[in-house]
Amino acid sequence: MGDAGAEDKMKKSTMYVFGIVLLIVIGGYLIMKNNDGNITGNVTGGSRGDVNEITLSIKNYNYYPNTIKVKAGETVRIRLDESVVGCYRSFTIRDFGISKYLATPNDYVEFTPTEKGTYRFACSMGMGTGTLIVE
């Protein structure tokens, strides 16, 4: 009888491990599903004066659009809409020294890129990422 109890415990442990692995696989699939990786957008919201207004949201667990094109010498203002939650609100562009928690859609980062190039933006944990192309 002692062996039957040990076998039941072993089966339950195996099922728990299998369940956890299955959840991880399904979660990974859902994160990667339909994520074509390079969603490109020019300035969303248009240009007001000399300021390019860009509003980012979340789509497929990443910033959307995740590729943004702007012109060198023009001021860029980036906001995060209400779909952005958690660590994605801690917005960084390391090459420009930007690291700011944007608590509400009214908060923004503003900067003027002067050199052409490709720059990475991300949340503070690096989970959400994107590319800023300065032309």
N, CA, C and O of each residue as an XYZ file, in Angstrom:
540
protein
N       0.803     -1.193      0.000
C       0.000      0.000      0.000
C       0.844      1.254      0.000
O       0.434      2.258     -0.583
N       2.007      1.240      0.629
C       2.882      2.401      0.673
C       3.362      2.780     -0.709
O       3.516      3.965     -1.004
N       3.607      1.775     -1.587
C       4.072      2.060     -2.939
C       2.995      2.728     -3.787
O       3.307      3.569     -4.629
N       1.734      2.363     -3.574
C       0.632      2.954     -4.340
C       0.518      4.451     -4.020
O       0.290      5.259     -4.921
N       0.676      4.824     -2.741
C       0.622      6.234     -2.345
C       1.759      7.020     -2.956
O       1.567      8.153     -3.397
N       2.940      6.434     -2.987
C       4.108      7.096     -3.576
C       3.910      7.271     -5.077
O       4.287      8.297     -5.643
N       3.312      6.256     -5.723
C       3.053      6.352     -7.163
C       2.053      7.458     -7.459
O       2.221      8.194     -8.432
N       1.013      7.589     -6.636
C       0.023      8.644     -6.836
C       0.661     10.023     -6.695
O       0.374     10.930     -7.475
N       1.530     10.173     -5.692
C       2.211     11.457     -5.501
C       3.109     11.770     -6.691
O       3.189     12.916     -7.133
N       3.786     10.742     -7.207
C       4.669     10.928     -8.358
C       3.856     11.334     -9.592
O       4.274     12.210    -10.349
N       2.697     10.699     -9.794
C       1.846     11.036    -10.936
C       1.344     12.470    -10.821
O       1.327     13.202    -11.811
N       0.936     12.877     -9.619
C       0.459     14.244     -9.416
C       1.574     15.256     -9.665
O       1.349     16.288    -10.297
N       2.765     14.962     -9.173
C       3.906     15.863     -9.387
C       4.217     15.986    -10.868
O       4.472     17.081    -11.369
N       4.194     14.859    -11.564
C       4.465     14.860    -12.998
C       3.407     15.676    -13.733
O       3.737     16.437    -14.643
N       2.153     15.526    -13.353
C       1.075     16.275    -13.993
C       1.217     17.778    -13.731
O       0.964     18.581    -14.629
N       1.616     18.169    -12.523
C       1.835     19.589    -12.226
C       2.949     20.163    -13.095
O       2.802     21.244    -13.664
N       4.045     19.452    -13.195
C       5.170     19.908    -14.020
C       4.735     20.001    -15.473
O       5.034     20.983    -16.152
N       4.032     18.986    -15.952
C       3.544     18.999    -17.332
C       2.619     20.198    -17.554
O       2.717     20.876    -18.576
N       1.729     20.456    -16.607
C       0.808     21.584    -16.711
C       1.525     22.919    -16.771
O       1.154     23.794    -17.554
N       2.546     23.078    -15.950
C       3.315     24.331    -15.939
C       4.039     24.522    -17.267
O       4.026     25.616    -17.832
N       4.668     23.464    -17.764
C       5.371     23.539    -19.045
C       4.381     23.878    -20.162
O       4.679     24.696    -21.032
N       3.207     23.250    -20.135
C       2.187     23.520    -21.141
C       1.744     24.978    -21.099
O       1.579     25.602    -22.147
N       1.548     25.528    -19.901
C       1.173     26.936    -19.780
C       2.253     27.861    -20.334
O       1.947     28.862    -20.983
N       3.496     27.530    -20.082
C       4.603     28.344    -20.597
C       4.635     28.297    -22.116
O       4.820     29.327    -22.765
N       4.458     27.125    -22.684
C       4.466     26.978    -24.149
C       3.300     27.747    -24.762
O       3.479     28.461    -25.748
N       2.110     27.607    -24.189
C       0.943     28.320    -24.717
C       1.137     29.828    -24.590
O       0.817     30.573    -25.517
N       1.659     30.282    -23.452
C       1.921     31.710    -23.265
C       2.908     32.238    -24.298
O       2.693     33.306    -24.871
N       3.982     31.504    -24.540
C       4.960     31.905    -25.546
C       4.352     31.967    -26.934
O       4.644     32.874    -27.712
N       3.505     30.995    -27.236
C       2.836     30.982    -28.536
C       1.958     32.220    -28.698
O       1.992     32.882    -29.735
N       1.173     32.525    -27.669
C       0.278     33.674    -27.747
C       1.042     34.983    -27.885
O       0.596     35.899    -28.576
N       2.176     35.068    -27.238
C       2.999     36.281    -27.350
C       3.541     36.436    -28.761
O       3.559     37.543    -29.301
N       3.978     35.351    -29.358
C       4.595     35.418    -30.683
C       3.579     35.377    -31.827
O       3.901     35.778    -32.945
N       2.369     34.903    -31.569
C       1.348     34.753    -32.596
C       1.030     36.093    -33.241
O       0.825     37.094    -32.556
N       0.994     36.097    -34.538
C       0.653     37.287    -35.317
C       1.577     38.462    -35.077
O       1.209     39.590    -35.405
N       2.732     38.258    -34.534
C       3.668     39.352    -34.326
C       4.670     39.336    -35.460
O       5.657     38.601    -35.416
N       4.418     40.148    -36.479
C       5.316     40.157    -37.626
C       6.583     40.937    -37.359
O       7.447     41.034    -38.230
N       6.707     41.492    -36.173
C       7.979     42.069    -35.755
C       8.213     43.491    -36.173
O       8.583     44.312    -35.333
N       8.020     43.825    -37.418
C       8.376     45.159    -37.879
C       7.167     45.896    -38.408
O       6.907     45.907    -39.611
N       6.448     46.495    -37.526
C       5.305     47.305    -37.901
C       5.818     48.727    -37.972
O       6.215     49.301    -36.958
N       5.811     49.293    -39.155
C       6.403     50.603    -39.355
C       5.320     51.664    -39.424
O       4.269     51.471    -40.036
N       5.600     52.778    -38.786
C       4.671     53.892    -38.871
C       5.440     55.190    -38.864
O       6.435     55.336    -38.155
N       4.974     56.126    -39.656
C       5.536     57.454    -39.558
C       4.861     58.134    -38.385
O       4.173     57.474    -37.606
N       5.032     59.383    -38.247
C       4.489     60.117    -37.121
C       2.979     59.918    -37.084
O       2.287     60.196    -38.064
N       2.466     59.434    -35.946
C       1.029     59.284    -35.785
C       0.509     60.481    -35.018
O       1.106     60.897    -34.025
N      -0.565     61.019    -35.460
C      -1.113     62.197    -34.801
C      -0.674     63.476    -35.493
O      -1.154     64.559    -35.160
N       0.228     63.360    -36.448
C       0.629     64.511    -37.237
C       1.661     65.388    -36.572
O       2.174     65.086    -35.494
N       1.946     66.464    -37.234
C       2.944     67.416    -36.760
C       2.225     68.689    -36.348
O       1.401     69.224    -37.089
N       2.554     69.168    -35.146
C       1.982     70.435    -34.671
C       3.136     71.412    -34.518
O       3.962     71.298    -33.613
N       3.167     72.378    -35.433
C       4.281     73.311    -35.406
C       5.552     72.562    -35.752
O       5.623     71.881    -36.775
N       6.546     72.688    -34.904
C       7.803     71.984    -35.112
C       7.891     70.716    -34.271
O       8.970     70.134    -34.157
N       6.774     70.272    -33.675
C       6.789     69.095    -32.803
C       6.058     67.942    -33.487
O       4.894     68.071    -33.868
N       6.756     66.812    -33.639
C       6.131     65.606    -34.170
C       5.541     64.821    -33.012
O       6.270     64.334    -32.148
N       4.216     64.701    -32.994
C       3.524     63.983    -31.929
C       3.392     62.514    -32.321
O       2.872     62.195    -33.391
N       3.858     61.634    -31.463
C       3.768     60.199    -31.701
C       3.104     59.573    -30.484
O       3.512     59.809    -29.347
N       2.079     58.773    -30.737
C       1.418     58.062    -29.654
C       1.602     56.574    -29.888
O       1.212     56.037    -30.925
N       2.204     55.920    -28.908
C       2.431     54.481    -28.989
C       1.365     53.759    -28.176
O       0.885     54.262    -27.160
N       1.011     52.576    -28.645
C       0.103     51.717    -27.903
C       0.745     50.340    -27.798
O       1.914     50.167    -28.142
N      -0.011     49.371    -27.328
C       0.488     48.001    -27.214
C      -0.299     47.121    -28.169
O      -1.527     47.186    -28.224
N       0.417     46.303    -28.916
C      -0.205     45.323    -29.811
C       0.693     44.099    -29.813
O       1.898     44.207    -30.042
N       0.115     42.945    -29.562
C       0.883     41.690    -29.520
C       2.046     41.778    -28.541
O       3.148     41.311    -28.830
N       1.797     42.377    -27.385
C       2.768     42.482    -26.293
C       4.020     43.258    -26.683
O       5.119     42.957    -26.218
N       3.842     44.262    -27.545
C       4.959     45.111    -27.935
C       4.416     46.499    -28.263
O       3.219     46.678    -28.489
N       5.327     47.482    -28.283
C       4.917     48.821    -28.671
C       4.409     48.799    -30.112
O       4.918     48.055    -30.951
N       3.397     49.626    -30.386
C       2.850     49.722    -31.735
C       2.621     51.186    -32.065
O       1.960     51.874    -31.288
N       3.127     51.694    -33.166
C       4.031     50.993    -34.071
C       5.389     50.794    -33.413
O       5.791     51.581    -32.556
N       6.090     49.748    -33.811
C       7.388     49.514    -33.188
C       8.549     49.988    -34.053
O       9.708     49.808    -33.681
N       8.257     50.588    -35.194
C       9.268     51.286    -35.980
C       8.698     52.649    -36.333
O       7.624     52.755    -36.924
N       9.434     53.691    -35.960
C       8.983     55.069    -36.161
C      10.055     55.809    -36.952
O      11.246     55.689    -36.666
N       9.617     56.579    -37.955
C      10.549     57.389    -38.743
C      10.292     58.864    -38.472
O       9.156     59.336    -38.529
N      11.382     59.588    -38.175
C      11.308     61.034    -37.950
C      12.466     61.695    -38.691
O      13.361     61.018    -39.197
N      12.435     63.017    -38.746
C      13.492     63.764    -39.422
C      14.450     64.370    -38.409
O      14.039     64.851    -37.353
N      15.732     64.336    -38.748
C      16.749     64.946    -37.890
C      16.471     66.434    -37.753
O      16.084     67.099    -38.714
N      16.673     66.948    -36.541
C      16.490     68.366    -36.281
C      15.071     68.763    -35.908
O      14.831     69.907    -35.523
N      14.131     67.839    -36.016
C      12.754     68.139    -35.637
C      12.458     67.570    -34.253
O      12.892     66.466    -33.926
N      11.725     68.319    -33.448
C      11.382     67.876    -32.103
C      10.375     66.740    -32.171
O       9.424     66.775    -32.952
N      10.604     65.729    -31.336
C       9.742     64.552    -31.273
C       9.136     64.483    -29.875
O       9.840     64.628    -28.875
N       7.834     64.261    -29.816
C       7.146     64.089    -28.538
C       6.441     62.732    -28.591
O       5.591     62.493    -29.449
N       6.810     61.849    -27.660
C       6.230     60.507    -27.622
C       5.364     60.358    -26.384
O       5.786     60.644    -25.264
N       4.138     59.901    -26.619
C       3.187     59.596    -25.553
C       2.836     58.120    -25.626
O       3.031     57.473    -26.655
N       2.313     57.591    -24.518
C       1.827     56.218    -24.470
C       0.332     56.266    -24.193
O      -0.099     56.917    -23.241
N      -0.465     55.584    -25.012
C      -1.912     55.638    -24.784
C      -2.333     54.744    -23.626
O      -1.493     54.114    -22.985
N      -3.631     54.690    -23.361
C      -4.140     53.960    -22.199
C      -3.969     52.448    -22.295
O      -4.117     51.762    -21.284
N      -3.663     51.902    -23.477
C      -3.451     50.453    -23.598
C      -2.105     50.018    -23.018
O      -1.891     48.834    -22.759
N      -1.199     50.976    -22.816
C       0.139     50.667    -22.308
C       0.078     50.542    -20.787
O      -0.367     51.459    -20.097
N       0.529     49.401    -20.275
C       0.471     49.136    -18.835
C       1.792     48.555    -18.341
O       2.664     48.195    -19.132
N       1.921     48.472    -17.025
C       3.070     47.814    -16.403
C       4.388     48.470    -16.737
O       4.487     49.693    -16.841
N       5.407     47.633    -16.903
C       6.755     48.151    -17.150
C       6.875     48.876    -18.483
O       7.822     49.635    -18.691
N       5.918     48.650    -19.396
C       5.939     49.339    -20.691
C       5.804     50.851    -20.526
O       6.156     51.608    -21.431
N       5.297     51.295    -19.374
C       5.171     52.731    -19.107
C       6.512     53.363    -18.718
O       6.635     54.588    -18.720
N       7.515     52.546    -18.386
C       8.862     53.061    -18.108
C       9.613     53.098    -19.429
O      10.272     52.129    -19.806
N       9.512     54.203    -20.116
C       9.976     54.343    -21.496
C      11.421     54.824    -21.537
O      11.779     55.782    -20.851
N      12.250     54.162    -22.339
C      13.662     54.540    -22.431
C      14.139     54.600    -23.878
O      13.734     53.796    -24.719
N      14.999     55.562    -24.143
C      15.803     55.598    -25.371
C      17.206     55.923    -24.875
O      17.567     57.092    -24.730
N      17.982     54.901    -24.620
C      19.295     55.063    -23.974
C      20.229     55.990    -24.738
O      20.963     56.773    -24.135
N      20.203     55.900    -26.078
C      21.112     56.734    -26.873
C      20.862     58.229    -26.690
O      21.754     59.040    -26.941
N      19.665     58.597    -26.259
C      19.329     60.003    -26.032
C      19.246     60.331    -24.544
O      18.879     61.447    -24.175
N      19.586     59.367    -23.687
C      19.550     59.598    -22.250
C      18.140     59.736    -21.704
O      17.935     60.372    -20.670
N      17.164     59.147    -22.387
C      15.772     59.256    -21.971
C      15.392     58.029    -21.162
O      15.568     56.894    -21.607
N      14.876     58.267    -19.987
C      14.346     57.215    -19.125
C      13.284     57.870    -18.247
O      13.603     58.578    -17.291
N      12.020     57.625    -18.584
C      10.957     58.315    -17.868
C       9.743     57.405    -17.719
O       9.376     56.681    -18.644
N       9.133     57.453    -16.548
C       7.894     56.725    -16.307
C       6.748     57.622    -16.756
O       6.530     58.693    -16.190
N       6.023     57.181    -17.769
C       4.913     57.952    -18.317
C       3.615     57.395    -17.734
O       2.997     56.499    -18.309
N       3.216     57.933    -16.594
C       2.115     57.373    -15.804
C       0.758     57.459    -16.498
O      -0.076     56.571    -16.324
N       0.524     58.505    -17.275
C      -0.772     58.686    -17.929
C      -0.558     59.020    -19.404
O       0.559     59.346    -19.807
N      -1.614     58.943    -20.211
C      -1.491     59.348    -21.620
C      -1.147     60.819    -21.808
O      -0.757     61.222    -22.904
N      -1.284     61.628    -20.762
C      -0.914     63.051    -20.855
C       0.583     63.267    -20.682
O       1.099     64.312    -21.077
N       1.293     62.300    -20.098
C       2.742     62.409    -19.904
C       3.454     62.095    -21.223
O       2.941     61.342    -22.050
N       4.632     62.677    -21.406
C       5.371     62.436    -22.639
C       6.861     62.655    -22.429
O       7.295     63.244    -21.440
N       7.632     62.158    -23.399
C       9.051     62.496    -23.491
C       9.193     63.351    -24.748
O       8.503     63.137    -25.745
N      10.095     64.316    -24.678
C      10.309     65.201    -25.815
C      11.804     65.378    -26.006
O      12.545     65.583    -25.045
N      12.237     65.296    -27.246
C      13.660     65.419    -27.568
C      13.789     65.809    -29.031
O      12.837     65.712    -29.805
N      14.988     66.252    -29.393
C      15.269     66.621    -30.780
C      16.489     65.839    -31.252
O      17.618     66.173    -30.892
N      16.269     64.798    -32.055
C      17.418     64.041    -32.576
C      18.139     64.873    -33.638
O      17.510     65.418    -34.545
N      19.444     64.960    -33.515
C      20.206     65.784    -34.456
C      21.014     64.953    -35.450
O      21.413     65.450    -36.503
N      21.251     63.690    -35.113
C      22.046     62.845    -36.003
C      21.198     61.734    -36.599
O      20.424     61.079    -35.902
N      21.359     61.534    -37.907
C      20.657     60.449    -38.582
C      21.147     59.117    -38.028
O      22.307     58.981    -37.639
N      20.263     58.155    -38.000
C      20.655     56.839    -37.511
C      19.449     56.038    -37.058
O      18.303     56.472    -37.170
N      19.742     54.875    -36.553
C      18.720     53.970    -36.042
C      18.952     53.789    -34.554
O      20.051     53.435    -34.128
N      17.915     54.032    -33.766
C      18.016     53.996    -32.317
C      16.937     53.078    -31.749
O      15.833     52.989    -32.287
N      17.265     52.411    -30.674
C      16.345     51.479    -30.039
C      15.609     52.170    -28.898
O      16.206     52.906    -28.113
N      14.293     51.920    -28.818
C      13.556     52.337    -27.624
C      12.973     51.088    -26.984
O      12.745     50.081    -27.655
N      12.736     51.162    -25.682
C      12.278     49.976    -24.954
C      11.655     50.389    -23.630
O      11.762     51.534    -23.193
N      11.000     49.415    -23.009
C      10.583     49.632    -21.628
C      11.822     49.409    -20.762
O      12.847     48.936    -21.253
N      11.731     49.740    -19.508
C      12.904     49.650    -18.638
C      13.418     48.221    -18.488
O      14.598     48.021    -18.201
N      12.555     47.226    -18.678
C      12.965     45.833    -18.550
C      13.375     45.217    -19.882
O      13.847     44.080    -19.915
N      13.201     45.951    -20.981
C      13.558     45.436    -22.295
C      12.545     44.461    -22.869
O      12.833     43.788    -23.859
N      11.365     44.372    -22.269
C      10.342     43.440    -22.762
C       9.671     43.990    -24.015
O       9.465     43.256    -24.982
N       9.334     45.257    -24.006
C       8.772     45.907    -25.178
C       9.872     46.708    -25.840
O      10.609     47.432    -25.171
N       9.986     46.583    -27.153
C      11.068     47.273    -27.857
C      10.538     47.905    -29.148
O       9.424     47.626    -29.591
N      11.351     48.740    -29.715
C      11.026     49.340    -30.997
C      12.245     50.053    -31.555
O      13.302     50.102    -30.926
N      12.074     50.602    -32.747
C      13.168     51.264    -33.434
C      12.727     52.659    -33.849
O      11.640     52.848    -34.395
N      13.585     53.627    -33.581
C      13.385     55.002    -34.022
C      14.398     55.255    -35.133
O      15.605     55.177    -34.903
N      13.919     55.552    -36.317
C      14.798     55.834    -37.458
C      14.789     57.332    -37.688
O      13.745     57.920    -37.969
N      15.949     57.944    -37.569
C      16.095     59.384    -37.785
C      16.677     59.566    -39.178
O      17.797     59.136    -39.452
N      15.907     60.207    -40.062
C      16.327     60.379    -41.465
C      16.851     61.769    -41.705
O      17.248     62.094    -42.824
